Amino acid sequence: MQKVIAALIIKDGKILIARRKKPKVLENKWEFPGGKLEPGETPEQCLSRELFEELNIIAEIKEFIGSNIHEYKHGKVEILLYRAEYISGEFKLNEHKEIRWILPAEFGDYDFLDADVPIIEKLMRKIEYAQ
């Protein structure tokens, strides 16, 4: 099973999401930025590396938010979501078609990866509970 580490980056009440580009599997789907855990890496090391490689940013990796296991036709993945704080760097799209900053209420307006949907639902319940 492939482990994928993803970032929940919040700025001014908005959450960063990224759209996959060709020729990636599941192109045009939206996701939290991040990537595949490599042998010998911690999730935090992986996420720092992936955010730099994909978006050209430095981020401080904070607490673990949640996870989900999903089976696609091409294989099983486990998504681990961590809160990350943007530190520096000019956003540059190296692996994605586009990025957007969205309000939590806008999640339903985007076609997310199936593996991300249960995590988004958990986030929305936490936000509703906190209000």
Beta strands, then each sheet from edge to edge (+ up, - down):
strand 1: 2-11
strand 2: 14-20
strand 3: 30-31
strand 4: 34-36
strand 5: 58-72
strand 6: 75-88
strand 7: 96-102
sheet 1: 3+ 2- 1+ 4-
sheet 2: 3+ 2- 1+ 6+ 5-
sheet 3: 3+ 2- 7+
end
